[in-house]
Amino acid sequence: MADWIVFLGATVLLWVYDGNKERFKNVFTGSAPAARLAVVGALGLLALVFGMYGIGFEAEQFIYSSF
């Protein structure tokens, strides 16, 4: 069930972005380079954290957990 909730949330997020694409693009390109770097870095960090430790992560399955 959790996978379906994530799928539904991602689908809604992409749908909202697609409907407001020009507004998001204008805000992003009109900002300072440091702000753009911060946004891209934060999104990358979110992808790394939730991609590795998201739903279904079990630390016991890690290869070195028995040492």
All heavy atoms as TSV, in Angstrom:
chain	resi	resn	atom	element	x	y	z
A	1	MET	N	N	0.817	-1.197	0.000
A	1	MET	CA	C	0.000	0.000	0.000
A	1	MET	C	C	0.863	1.265	0.000
A	1	MET	O	O	0.518	2.243	-0.642
A	1	MET	CB	C	-0.916	-0.033	1.227
A	1	MET	CG	C	-1.851	1.119	1.310
A	1	MET	SD	S	-3.014	1.063	-0.046
A	1	MET	CE	C	-3.988	2.471	0.307
A	2	ALA	N	N	1.986	1.216	0.719
A	2	ALA	CA	C	2.857	2.397	0.791
A	2	ALA	C	C	3.425	2.758	-0.580
A	2	ALA	O	O	3.571	3.942	-0.897
A	2	ALA	CB	C	3.975	2.149	1.786
A	3	ASP	N	N	3.727	1.744	-1.384
A	3	ASP	CA	C	4.248	2.020	-2.724
A	3	ASP	C	C	3.221	2.756	-3.580
A	3	ASP	O	O	3.567	3.636	-4.366
A	3	ASP	CB	C	4.655	0.721	-3.406
A	3	ASP	CG	C	5.877	0.096	-2.775
A	3	ASP	OD1	O	6.661	0.844	-2.161
A	3	ASP	OD2	O	6.046	-1.125	-2.895
A	4	TRP	N	N	1.963	2.397	-3.426
A	4	TRP	CA	C	0.908	3.057	-4.195
A	4	TRP	C	C	0.713	4.502	-3.751
A	4	TRP	O	O	0.413	5.374	-4.573
A	4	TRP	CB	C	-0.410	2.279	-4.094
A	4	TRP	CG	C	-0.368	1.033	-4.918
A	4	TRP	CD1	C	-0.233	-0.236	-4.461
A	4	TRP	CD2	C	-0.427	0.944	-6.339
A	4	TRP	NE1	N	-0.203	-1.111	-5.511
A	4	TRP	CE2	C	-0.324	-0.413	-6.675
A	4	TRP	CE3	C	-0.549	1.878	-7.361
A	4	TRP	CZ2	C	-0.349	-0.854	-7.984
A	4	TRP	CZ3	C	-0.574	1.442	-8.668
A	4	TRP	CH2	C	-0.475	0.087	-8.968
A	5	ILE	N	N	0.888	4.762	-2.464
A	5	ILE	CA	C	0.768	6.134	-1.966
A	5	ILE	C	C	1.885	6.998	-2.537
A	5	ILE	O	O	1.651	8.126	-2.976
A	5	ILE	CB	C	0.769	6.145	-0.425
A	5	ILE	CG1	C	-0.501	5.480	0.101
A	5	ILE	CG2	C	0.901	7.570	0.115
A	5	ILE	CD1	C	-0.499	5.250	1.596
A	6	VAL	N	N	3.094	6.462	-2.564
A	6	VAL	CA	C	4.228	7.190	-3.144
A	6	VAL	C	C	4.008	7.410	-4.632
A	6	VAL	O	O	4.251	8.503	-5.161
A	6	VAL	CB	C	5.550	6.437	-2.877
A	6	VAL	CG1	C	6.691	7.052	-3.649
A	6	VAL	CG2	C	5.855	6.418	-1.396
A	7	PHE	N	N	3.517	6.399	-5.317
A	7	PHE	CA	C	3.237	6.516	-6.750
A	7	PHE	C	C	2.182	7.588	-7.010
A	7	PHE	O	O	2.335	8.427	-7.901
A	7	PHE	CB	C	2.773	5.167	-7.302
A	7	PHE	CG	C	2.333	5.224	-8.732
A	7	PHE	CD1	C	3.251	5.397	-9.749
A	7	PHE	CD2	C	0.989	5.110	-9.060
A	7	PHE	CE1	C	2.846	5.458	-11.072
A	7	PHE	CE2	C	0.571	5.165	-10.364
A	7	PHE	CZ	C	1.501	5.346	-11.376
A	8	LEU	N	N	1.114	7.590	-6.224
A	8	LEU	CA	C	0.059	8.576	-6.389
A	8	LEU	C	C	0.574	9.983	-6.101
A	8	LEU	O	O	0.283	10.930	-6.844
A	8	LEU	CB	C	-1.125	8.247	-5.485
A	8	LEU	CG	C	-2.310	9.189	-5.564
A	8	LEU	CD1	C	-2.942	9.120	-6.939
A	8	LEU	CD2	C	-3.323	8.835	-4.501
A	9	GLY	N	N	1.373	10.137	-5.042
A	9	GLY	CA	C	1.935	11.446	-4.713
A	9	GLY	C	C	2.851	11.963	-5.812
A	9	GLY	O	O	2.800	13.151	-6.164
A	10	ALA	N	N	3.691	11.102	-6.360
A	10	ALA	CA	C	4.593	11.509	-7.434
A	10	ALA	C	C	3.810	11.882	-8.696
A	10	ALA	O	O	4.155	12.847	-9.391
A	10	ALA	CB	C	5.586	10.398	-7.741
A	11	THR	N	N	2.756	11.142	-8.982
A	11	THR	CA	C	1.937	11.436	-10.150
A	11	THR	C	C	1.249	12.790	-10.000
A	11	THR	O	O	1.228	13.591	-10.943
A	11	THR	CB	C	0.889	10.327	-10.361
A	11	THR	OG1	O	1.563	9.082	-10.491
A	11	THR	CG2	C	0.059	10.588	-11.592
A	12	VAL	N	N	0.708	13.071	-8.824
A	12	VAL	CA	C	0.061	14.362	-8.586
A	12	VAL	C	C	1.085	15.486	-8.665
A	12	VAL	O	O	0.814	16.547	-9.253
A	12	VAL	CB	C	-0.672	14.353	-7.225
A	12	VAL	CG1	C	-1.095	15.748	-6.823
A	12	VAL	CG2	C	-1.859	13.414	-7.269
A	13	LEU	N	N	2.261	15.284	-8.096
A	13	LEU	CA	C	3.311	16.301	-8.143
A	13	LEU	C	C	3.712	16.612	-9.582
A	13	LEU	O	O	3.840	17.777	-9.962
A	13	LEU	CB	C	4.531	15.838	-7.342
A	13	LEU	CG	C	5.687	16.814	-7.264
A	13	LEU	CD1	C	5.298	18.029	-6.440
A	13	LEU	CD2	C	6.894	16.140	-6.666
A	14	LEU	N	N	3.886	15.602	-10.406
A	14	LEU	CA	C	4.229	15.828	-11.812
A	14	LEU	C	C	3.092	16.493	-12.573
A	14	LEU	O	O	3.320	17.324	-13.454
A	14	LEU	CB	C	4.615	14.503	-12.476
A	14	LEU	CG	C	5.964	13.943	-12.049
A	14	LEU	CD1	C	6.170	12.565	-12.670
A	14	LEU	CD2	C	7.083	14.866	-12.456
A	15	TRP	N	N	1.864	16.153	-12.233
A	15	TRP	CA	C	0.710	16.758	-12.877
A	15	TRP	C	C	0.630	18.246	-12.550
A	15	TRP	O	O	0.376	19.077	-13.422
A	15	TRP	CB	C	-0.546	16.015	-12.439
A	15	TRP	CG	C	-1.803	16.524	-13.044
A	15	TRP	CD1	C	-2.170	16.475	-14.352
A	15	TRP	CD2	C	-2.867	17.182	-12.352
A	15	TRP	NE1	N	-3.400	17.054	-14.497
A	15	TRP	CE2	C	-3.851	17.487	-13.296
A	15	TRP	CE3	C	-3.070	17.504	-11.019
A	15	TRP	CZ2	C	-5.028	18.135	-12.945
A	15	TRP	CZ3	C	-4.247	18.148	-10.680
A	15	TRP	CH2	C	-5.199	18.438	-11.638
A	16	VAL	N	N	0.870	18.599	-11.284
A	16	VAL	CA	C	0.854	20.001	-10.874
A	16	VAL	C	C	1.993	20.761	-11.547
A	16	VAL	O	O	1.808	21.882	-12.026
A	16	VAL	CB	C	0.944	20.122	-9.333
A	16	VAL	CG1	C	1.235	21.539	-8.889
A	16	VAL	CG2	C	-0.335	19.611	-8.696
A	17	TYR	N	N	3.158	20.154	-11.594
A	17	TYR	CA	C	4.300	20.811	-12.252
A	17	TYR	C	C	4.014	21.039	-13.732
A	17	TYR	O	O	4.309	22.099	-14.271
A	17	TYR	CB	C	5.576	19.984	-12.095
A	17	TYR	CG	C	6.716	20.536	-12.915
A	17	TYR	CD1	C	7.395	21.670	-12.500
A	17	TYR	CD2	C	7.086	19.948	-14.109
A	17	TYR	CE1	C	8.416	22.204	-13.250
A	17	TYR	CE2	C	8.102	20.472	-14.872
A	17	TYR	CZ	C	8.774	21.595	-14.444
A	17	TYR	OH	O	9.779	22.126	-15.199
A	18	ASP	N	N	3.433	20.054	-14.391
A	18	ASP	CA	C	3.159	20.175	-15.815
A	18	ASP	C	C	2.164	21.298	-16.089
A	18	ASP	O	O	2.272	22.002	-17.090
A	18	ASP	CB	C	2.632	18.853	-16.360
A	18	ASP	CG	C	2.588	18.825	-17.873
A	18	ASP	OD1	O	3.567	19.281	-18.493
A	18	ASP	OD2	O	1.576	18.348	-18.425
A	19	GLY	N	N	1.210	21.483	-15.206
A	19	GLY	CA	C	0.239	22.547	-15.390
A	19	GLY	C	C	0.801	23.933	-15.131
A	19	GLY	O	O	0.303	24.918	-15.672
A	20	ASN	N	N	1.835	24.040	-14.331
A	20	ASN	CA	C	2.421	25.335	-13.963
A	20	ASN	C	C	3.873	25.445	-14.389
A	20	ASN	O	O	4.662	26.116	-13.724
A	20	ASN	CB	C	2.318	25.545	-12.446
A	20	ASN	CG	C	0.899	25.533	-11.969
A	20	ASN	OD1	O	0.060	26.210	-12.534
A	20	ASN	ND2	N	0.617	24.749	-10.943
A	21	LYS	N	N	4.241	24.805	-15.461
A	21	LYS	CA	C	5.638	24.717	-15.877
A	21	LYS	C	C	6.273	26.087	-16.115
A	21	LYS	O	O	7.390	26.347	-15.673
A	21	LYS	CB	C	5.742	23.876	-17.145
A	21	LYS	CG	C	7.142	23.481	-17.505
A	21	LYS	CD	C	7.187	22.692	-18.794
A	21	LYS	CE	C	6.242	21.523	-18.760
A	21	LYS	NZ	N	6.304	20.688	-19.938
A	22	GLU	N	N	5.565	26.976	-16.791
A	22	GLU	CA	C	6.141	28.288	-17.101
A	22	GLU	C	C	6.385	29.105	-15.836
A	22	GLU	O	O	7.392	29.787	-15.721
A	22	GLU	CB	C	5.220	29.052	-18.058
A	22	GLU	CG	C	5.234	28.504	-19.464
A	22	GLU	CD	C	6.609	28.550	-20.097
A	22	GLU	OE1	O	7.315	29.565	-19.933
A	22	GLU	OE2	O	6.977	27.563	-20.754
A	23	ARG	N	N	5.472	29.029	-14.886
A	23	ARG	CA	C	5.648	29.786	-13.650
A	23	ARG	C	C	6.848	29.277	-12.863
A	23	ARG	O	O	7.649	30.054	-12.351
A	23	ARG	CB	C	4.390	29.706	-12.800
A	23	ARG	CG	C	4.444	30.637	-11.614
A	23	ARG	CD	C	3.129	30.745	-10.926
A	23	ARG	NE	N	2.843	29.482	-10.254
A	23	ARG	CZ	C	1.785	29.276	-9.512
A	23	ARG	NH1	N	0.886	30.215	-9.383
A	23	ARG	NH2	N	1.598	28.125	-8.919
A	24	PHE	N	N	7.010	27.942	-12.787
A	24	PHE	CA	C	8.168	27.378	-12.095
A	24	PHE	C	C	9.467	27.756	-12.796
A	24	PHE	O	O	10.462	28.068	-12.155
A	24	PHE	CB	C	8.061	25.855	-12.005
A	24	PHE	CG	C	7.116	25.377	-10.946
A	24	PHE	CD1	C	5.993	24.633	-11.293
A	24	PHE	CD2	C	7.348	25.653	-9.619
A	24	PHE	CE1	C	5.129	24.191	-10.317
A	24	PHE	CE2	C	6.488	25.206	-8.632
A	24	PHE	CZ	C	5.370	24.477	-8.989
A	25	LYS	N	N	9.436	27.743	-14.127
A	25	LYS	CA	C	10.646	28.065	-14.881
A	25	LYS	C	C	11.034	29.532	-14.683
A	25	LYS	O	O	12.206	29.849	-14.514
A	25	LYS	CB	C	10.447	27.781	-16.365
A	25	LYS	CG	C	11.743	27.922	-17.123
A	25	LYS	CD	C	11.774	27.682	-18.616
A	25	LYS	CE	C	10.628	27.258	-19.362
A	25	LYS	NZ	N	10.844	27.182	-20.808
A	26	ASN	N	N	10.057	30.425	-14.678
A	26	ASN	CA	C	10.351	31.849	-14.486
A	26	ASN	C	C	10.902	32.126	-13.093
A	26	ASN	O	O	11.805	32.943	-12.935
A	26	ASN	CB	C	9.096	32.684	-14.732
A	26	ASN	CG	C	8.718	32.709	-16.193
A	26	ASN	OD1	O	9.535	32.448	-17.066
A	26	ASN	ND2	N	7.455	32.989	-16.459
A	27	VAL	N	N	10.376	31.480	-12.082
A	27	VAL	CA	C	10.869	31.674	-10.718
A	27	VAL	C	C	12.288	31.142	-10.601
A	27	VAL	O	O	13.166	31.778	-10.012
A	27	VAL	CB	C	9.931	30.992	-9.698
A	27	VAL	CG1	C	10.573	30.933	-8.325
A	27	VAL	CG2	C	8.609	31.720	-9.637
A	28	PHE	N	N	12.542	29.977	-11.185
A	28	PHE	CA	C	13.855	29.353	-11.059
A	28	PHE	C	C	14.919	30.127	-11.831
A	28	PHE	O	O	16.013	30.356	-11.328
A	28	PHE	CB	C	13.798	27.908	-11.536
A	28	PHE	CG	C	15.023	27.115	-11.204
A	28	PHE	CD1	C	15.310	26.769	-9.902
A	28	PHE	CD2	C	15.894	26.717	-12.195
A	28	PHE	CE1	C	16.441	26.046	-9.587
A	28	PHE	CE2	C	17.031	25.993	-11.898
A	28	PHE	CZ	C	17.299	25.654	-10.592
A	29	THR	N	N	14.622	30.548	-13.050
A	29	THR	CA	C	15.631	31.247	-13.846
A	29	THR	C	C	15.808	32.697	-13.402
A	29	THR	O	O	16.843	33.287	-13.659
A	29	THR	CB	C	15.276	31.225	-15.347
A	29	THR	OG1	O	13.983	31.797	-15.528
A	29	THR	CG2	C	15.317	29.826	-15.889
A	30	GLY	N	N	14.816	33.274	-12.717
A	30	GLY	CA	C	14.928	34.646	-12.255
A	30	GLY	C	C	15.631	34.791	-10.919
A	30	GLY	O	O	15.848	35.903	-10.452
A	31	SER	N	N	16.007	33.692	-10.309
A	31	SER	CA	C	16.640	33.764	-8.996
A	31	SER	C	C	18.166	33.858	-9.124
A	31	SER	O	O	18.726	33.670	-10.197
A	31	SER	CB	C	16.268	32.540	-8.156
A	31	SER	OG	O	16.733	31.375	-8.771
A	32	ALA	N	N	18.803	34.141	-8.013
A	32	ALA	CA	C	20.259	34.277	-7.979
A	32	ALA	C	C	20.924	32.907	-8.177
A	32	ALA	O	O	20.336	31.872	-7.847
A	32	ALA	CB	C	20.693	34.868	-6.647
A	33	PRO	N	N	22.139	32.891	-8.713
A	33	PRO	CA	C	22.826	31.603	-8.913
A	33	PRO	C	C	23.016	30.811	-7.622
A	33	PRO	O	O	22.932	29.581	-7.628
A	33	PRO	CB	C	24.172	32.009	-9.512
A	33	PRO	CG	C	23.931	33.328	-10.143
A	33	PRO	CD	C	22.887	33.998	-9.305
A	34	ALA	N	N	23.257	31.498	-6.514
A	34	ALA	CA	C	23.426	30.790	-5.237
A	34	ALA	C	C	22.117	30.115	-4.803
A	34	ALA	O	O	22.132	29.008	-4.269
A	34	ALA	CB	C	23.897	31.754	-4.158
A	35	ALA	N	N	21.001	30.776	-5.053
A	35	ALA	CA	C	19.706	30.196	-4.711
A	35	ALA	C	C	19.416	28.984	-5.591
A	35	ALA	O	O	18.890	27.977	-5.108
A	35	ALA	CB	C	18.606	31.235	-4.861
A	36	ARG	N	N	19.750	29.073	-6.870
A	36	ARG	CA	C	19.553	27.925	-7.772
A	36	ARG	C	C	20.410	26.746	-7.335
A	36	ARG	O	O	19.961	25.602	-7.326
A	36	ARG	CB	C	19.897	28.310	-9.207
A	36	ARG	CG	C	18.826	29.133	-9.856
A	36	ARG	CD	C	19.124	29.320	-11.301
A	36	ARG	NE	N	20.314	30.162	-11.430
A	36	ARG	CZ	C	20.503	31.056	-12.366
A	36	ARG	NH1	N	19.623	31.222	-13.293
A	36	ARG	NH2	N	21.587	31.786	-12.387
A	37	LEU	N	N	21.652	27.025	-6.950
A	37	LEU	CA	C	22.540	25.967	-6.483
A	37	LEU	C	C	21.999	25.330	-5.208
A	37	LEU	O	O	22.055	24.107	-5.040
A	37	LEU	CB	C	23.948	26.518	-6.253
A	37	LEU	CG	C	24.998	25.522	-5.798
A	37	LEU	CD1	C	25.213	24.450	-6.863
A	37	LEU	CD2	C	26.303	26.233	-5.505
A	38	ALA	N	N	21.456	26.137	-4.319
A	38	ALA	CA	C	20.882	25.612	-3.078
A	38	ALA	C	C	19.682	24.715	-3.366
A	38	ALA	O	O	19.525	23.656	-2.761
A	38	ALA	CB	C	20.485	26.754	-2.155
A	39	VAL	N	N	18.835	25.116	-4.301
A	39	VAL	CA	C	17.657	24.313	-4.648
A	39	VAL	C	C	18.076	22.996	-5.280
A	39	VAL	O	O	17.576	21.924	-4.909
A	39	VAL	CB	C	16.719	25.104	-5.582
A	39	VAL	CG1	C	15.638	24.207	-6.170
A	39	VAL	CG2	C	16.089	26.262	-4.837
A	40	VAL	N	N	18.994	23.050	-6.219
A	40	VAL	CA	C	19.455	21.826	-6.880
A	40	VAL	C	C	20.154	20.907	-5.881
A	40	VAL	O	O	19.955	19.692	-5.890
A	40	VAL	CB	C	20.371	22.167	-8.077
A	40	VAL	CG1	C	21.042	20.928	-8.628
A	40	VAL	CG2	C	19.573	22.852	-9.171
A	41	GLY	N	N	20.958	21.475	-5.007
A	41	GLY	CA	C	21.635	20.674	-3.984
A	41	GLY	C	C	20.659	20.029	-3.020
A	41	GLY	O	O	20.799	18.864	-2.654
A	42	ALA	N	N	19.631	20.779	-2.598
A	42	ALA	CA	C	18.628	20.229	-1.691
A	42	ALA	C	C	17.842	19.106	-2.360
A	42	ALA	O	O	17.564	18.067	-1.735
A	42	ALA	CB	C	17.690	21.326	-1.222
A	43	LEU	N	N	17.487	19.284	-3.623
A	43	LEU	CA	C	16.768	18.221	-4.343
A	43	LEU	C	C	17.644	16.983	-4.516
A	43	LEU	O	O	17.166	15.851	-4.394
A	43	LEU	CB	C	16.291	18.738	-5.702
A	43	LEU	CG	C	15.164	19.751	-5.664
A	43	LEU	CD1	C	14.891	20.297	-7.056
A	43	LEU	CD2	C	13.923	19.149	-5.061
A	44	GLY	N	N	18.925	17.190	-4.792
A	44	GLY	CA	C	19.842	16.055	-4.902
A	44	GLY	C	C	19.992	15.320	-3.582
A	44	GLY	O	O	20.000	14.082	-3.540
A	45	LEU	N	N	20.097	16.068	-2.496
A	45	LEU	CA	C	20.212	15.460	-1.177
A	45	LEU	C	C	18.937	14.684	-0.820
A	45	LEU	O	O	19.013	13.579	-0.272
A	45	LEU	CB	C	20.496	16.534	-0.135
A	45	LEU	CG	C	20.770	16.053	1.279
A	45	LEU	CD1	C	22.009	15.162	1.300
A	45	LEU	CD2	C	20.959	17.226	2.211
A	46	LEU	N	N	17.782	15.237	-1.137
A	46	LEU	CA	C	16.517	14.532	-0.896
A	46	LEU	C	C	16.453	13.233	-1.690
A	46	LEU	O	O	16.003	12.197	-1.181
A	46	LEU	CB	C	15.334	15.418	-1.271
A	46	LEU	CG	C	14.936	16.469	-0.260
A	46	LEU	CD1	C	13.883	17.399	-0.839
A	46	LEU	CD2	C	14.416	15.821	0.999
A	47	ALA	N	N	16.905	13.279	-2.936
A	47	ALA	CA	C	16.897	12.068	-3.758
A	47	ALA	C	C	17.833	11.005	-3.189
A	47	ALA	O	O	17.509	9.818	-3.170
A	47	ALA	CB	C	17.302	12.404	-5.196
A	48	LEU	N	N	18.991	11.432	-2.690
A	48	LEU	CA	C	19.922	10.473	-2.103
A	48	LEU	C	C	19.389	9.865	-0.812
A	48	LEU	O	O	19.459	8.656	-0.606
A	48	LEU	CB	C	21.269	11.148	-1.826
A	48	LEU	CG	C	22.137	11.418	-3.033
A	48	LEU	CD1	C	23.349	12.252	-2.629
A	48	LEU	CD2	C	22.570	10.134	-3.680
A	49	VAL	N	N	18.853	10.697	0.060
A	49	VAL	CA	C	18.371	10.211	1.352
A	49	VAL	C	C	17.154	9.317	1.182
A	49	VAL	O	O	17.113	8.200	1.695
A	49	VAL	CB	C	18.066	11.389	2.301
A	49	VAL	CG1	C	17.302	10.919	3.521
A	49	VAL	CG2	C	19.358	12.064	2.712
A	50	PHE	N	N	16.151	9.796	0.462
A	50	PHE	CA	C	14.936	9.012	0.339
A	50	PHE	C	C	15.076	7.874	-0.661
A	50	PHE	O	O	14.321	6.914	-0.615
A	50	PHE	CB	C	13.752	9.908	-0.007
A	50	PHE	CG	C	13.338	10.766	1.145
A	50	PHE	CD1	C	13.514	12.136	1.100
A	50	PHE	CD2	C	12.810	10.210	2.287
A	50	PHE	CE1	C	13.139	12.940	2.155
A	50	PHE	CE2	C	12.446	10.988	3.366
A	50	PHE	CZ	C	12.607	12.360	3.293
A	51	GLY	N	N	16.037	7.968	-1.555
A	51	GLY	CA	C	16.285	6.864	-2.474
A	51	GLY	C	C	16.937	5.692	-1.760
A	51	GLY	O	O	16.670	4.530	-2.042
A	52	MET	N	N	17.776	5.975	-0.768
A	52	MET	CA	C	18.481	4.922	-0.040
A	52	MET	C	C	17.694	4.447	1.169
A	52	MET	O	O	17.635	3.266	1.452
A	52	MET	CB	C	19.847	5.448	0.402
A	52	MET	CG	C	20.624	4.452	1.242
A	52	MET	SD	S	21.027	2.971	0.342
A	52	MET	CE	C	22.632	3.398	-0.206
A	53	TYR	N	N	17.087	5.363	1.900
A	53	TYR	CA	C	16.456	5.021	3.173
A	53	TYR	C	C	14.939	5.194	3.137
A	53	TYR	O	O	14.328	5.450	4.147
A	53	TYR	CB	C	17.030	5.892	4.290
A	53	TYR	CG	C	18.508	5.732	4.437
A	53	TYR	CD1	C	19.376	6.755	4.100
A	53	TYR	CD2	C	19.037	4.536	4.886
A	53	TYR	CE1	C	20.744	6.599	4.226
A	53	TYR	CE2	C	20.398	4.369	5.014
A	53	TYR	CZ	C	21.239	5.411	4.680
A	53	TYR	OH	O	22.587	5.258	4.802
A	54	GLY	N	N	14.344	5.069	1.989
A	54	GLY	CA	C	12.903	5.272	1.866
A	54	GLY	C	C	12.100	4.070	2.330
A	54	GLY	O	O	12.537	3.250	3.149
A	55	ILE	N	N	10.925	3.970	1.805
A	55	ILE	CA	C	9.995	2.899	2.162
A	55	ILE	C	C	10.612	1.552	1.782
A	55	ILE	O	O	11.124	1.370	0.687
A	55	ILE	CB	C	8.666	3.106	1.441
A	55	ILE	CG1	C	8.031	4.398	1.927
A	55	ILE	CG2	C	7.732	1.936	1.664
A	55	ILE	CD1	C	6.823	4.812	1.140
A	56	GLY	N	N	10.553	0.612	2.686
A	56	GLY	CA	C	11.064	-0.720	2.421
A	56	GLY	C	C	12.514	-0.929	2.809
A	56	GLY	O	O	13.053	-2.019	2.635
A	57	PHE	N	N	13.185	0.092	3.339
A	57	PHE	CA	C	14.579	-0.057	3.741
A	57	PHE	C	C	14.663	-0.863	5.031
A	57	PHE	O	O	13.958	-0.592	5.989
A	57	PHE	CB	C	15.229	1.316	3.968
A	57	PHE	CG	C	16.643	1.234	4.451
A	57	PHE	CD1	C	17.657	0.870	3.594
A	57	PHE	CD2	C	16.954	1.491	5.773
A	57	PHE	CE1	C	18.969	0.796	4.035
A	57	PHE	CE2	C	18.251	1.422	6.229
A	57	PHE	CZ	C	19.265	1.065	5.354
A	58	GLU	N	N	15.514	-1.863	5.024
A	58	GLU	CA	C	15.741	-2.677	6.218
A	58	GLU	C	C	17.242	-2.759	6.462
A	58	GLU	O	O	17.982	-3.296	5.651
A	58	GLU	CB	C	15.154	-4.070	6.035
A	58	GLU	CG	C	13.643	-4.067	5.931
A	58	GLU	CD	C	13.069	-5.456	5.800
A	58	GLU	OE1	O	13.751	-6.418	6.207
A	58	GLU	OE2	O	11.961	-5.565	5.286
A	59	ALA	N	N	17.678	-2.217	7.585
A	59	ALA	CA	C	19.100	-2.166	7.892
A	59	ALA	C	C	19.679	-3.565	8.100
A	59	ALA	O	O	20.871	-3.785	7.906
A	59	ALA	CB	C	19.341	-1.316	9.133
A	60	GLU	N	N	18.849	-4.518	8.470
A	60	GLU	CA	C	19.341	-5.881	8.710
A	60	GLU	C	C	19.832	-6.547	7.430
A	60	GLU	O	O	20.617	-7.473	7.472
A	60	GLU	CB	C	18.241	-6.752	9.326
A	60	GLU	CG	C	17.705	-6.258	10.630
A	60	GLU	CD	C	16.586	-5.246	10.431
A	60	GLU	OE1	O	15.746	-5.444	9.534
A	60	GLU	OE2	O	16.582	-4.267	11.166
A	61	GLN	N	N	19.357	-6.084	6.301
A	61	GLN	CA	C	19.760	-6.689	5.031
A	61	GLN	C	C	21.114	-6.183	4.543
A	61	GLN	O	O	21.621	-6.663	3.542
A	61	GLN	CB	C	18.692	-6.426	3.972
A	61	GLN	CG	C	17.401	-7.152	4.251
A	61	GLN	CD	C	16.377	-6.878	3.160
A	61	GLN	OE1	O	16.601	-6.054	2.281
A	61	GLN	NE2	N	15.271	-7.578	3.230
A	62	PHE	N	N	21.667	-5.209	5.233
A	62	PHE	CA	C	22.947	-4.669	4.834
A	62	PHE	C	C	24.011	-5.762	4.961
A	62	PHE	O	O	24.001	-6.557	5.905
A	62	PHE	CB	C	23.302	-3.461	5.709
A	62	PHE	CG	C	24.528	-2.719	5.243
A	62	PHE	CD1	C	24.549	-2.126	4.006
A	62	PHE	CD2	C	25.638	-2.630	6.043
A	62	PHE	CE1	C	25.675	-1.442	3.573
A	62	PHE	CE2	C	26.762	-1.947	5.627
A	62	PHE	CZ	C	26.770	-1.356	4.385
A	63	ILE	N	N	24.941	-5.835	4.049
A	63	ILE	CA	C	25.885	-6.949	3.965
A	63	ILE	C	C	26.773	-7.066	5.192
A	63	ILE	O	O	27.153	-8.164	5.595
A	63	ILE	CB	C	26.730	-6.824	2.672
A	63	ILE	CG1	C	27.531	-8.085	2.434
A	63	ILE	CG2	C	27.642	-5.623	2.750
A	63	ILE	CD1	C	28.177	-8.162	1.084
A	64	TYR	N	N	27.101	-5.947	5.854
A	64	TYR	CA	C	27.998	-5.993	7.002
A	64	TYR	C	C	27.272	-6.025	8.344
A	64	TYR	O	O	27.899	-5.870	9.376
A	64	TYR	CB	C	28.955	-4.797	6.970
A	64	TYR	CG	C	29.843	-4.796	5.762
A	64	TYR	CD1	C	29.754	-3.803	4.821
A	64	TYR	CD2	C	30.776	-5.809	5.568
A	64	TYR	CE1	C	30.563	-3.803	3.710
A	64	TYR	CE2	C	31.595	-5.818	4.452
A	64	TYR	CZ	C	31.484	-4.811	3.532
A	64	TYR	OH	O	32.274	-4.810	2.440
A	65	SER	N	N	25.974	-6.212	8.354
A	65	SER	CA	C	25.222	-6.142	9.607
A	65	SER	C	C	25.514	-7.316	10.537
A	65	SER	O	O	25.288	-7.251	11.727
A	65	SER	CB	C	23.735	-6.083	9.336
A	65	SER	OG	O	23.286	-7.277	8.747
A	66	SER	N	N	26.065	-8.412	10.020
A	66	SER	CA	C	26.321	-9.583	10.865
A	66	SER	C	C	27.740	-9.583	11.443
A	66	SER	O	O	28.084	-10.504	12.164
A	66	SER	CB	C	26.080	-10.871	10.071
A	66	SER	OG	O	26.958	-10.924	8.980
A	67	PHE	N	N	28.555	-8.579	11.108
A	67	PHE	CA	C	29.924	-8.561	11.616
A	67	PHE	C	C	29.999	-7.872	12.947
A	67	PHE	O	O	29.372	-6.958	13.263
A	67	PHE	CB	C	30.866	-7.869	10.638
A	67	PHE	CG	C	31.119	-8.682	9.425
A	67	PHE	CD1	C	30.618	-8.305	8.189
A	67	PHE	CD2	C	31.849	-9.863	9.496
A	67	PHE	CE1	C	30.845	-9.044	7.060
A	67	PHE	CE2	C	32.085	-10.614	8.366
A	67	PHE	CZ	C	31.581	-10.205	7.154
